[in-house]
Amino acid sequence: MNCEECWCYNYDEENDEYYCSQDLDEDEWYRIMTHNKGRCPYFRQADDYYLPRKQ
């Protein structure tokens, strides 16, 4: 899983750290990391051209 390229991976200036904005509990996180071979079902490819294409 490459969280750095995900739309849900955000930076928190107050805590000076990155985090996943999806509301995952410990069980969901464990299932993703063990059963899905690290593939997150909430992964959305973020790119610089996503919003301009929508306009």
N, C-alpha and C positions, 0 to 999 in steps of 0.2 A: 504494500500500500504506500502510495506516495502522497502523504498529506499536504506537502508543500505546494502541490499543484491543484489542490481541491478548492472549490468555491467556498466551502464551509470553514476553511482554515484561516482564522483571523488573528490579528495582533491586538493585544491589550496594552495600551500605553501606560496605564496606571500600574500594572504589575510587571511591565516590560517582558512579556512572554507571549508566545503564540498558543492558541487553543482551538479546539474543534467546536463550532457553534451548534452542532447537532446535539440534542439532549439525549445522550447515551448513558444508560446506567451500567453498573459493573458487569452484569450478566450479558448485556448486548455486546459490550466491548470484548468480553472473553470469547463469545461465540464468533464474532468477526475475526478475531486474531487466531482462533484455533480451527474452526470448522470451515471458514470461507477462504482459507489460505491467505489471509491478510487482505482480501478484497472487501472493501466497505460498500454496502448497498446504497449508501447515501452519497458516494463520491460523485462529484460533478466537476468536469474539467473546467478550470478557470482559464480564461485567456483574455488578452487585452481587446479583442475585437468582438466579444460577445454582445455587449450593449450597443455598439454602433451598428451591428448587423440588424438589431431589433428595430432601429429607428427608420 
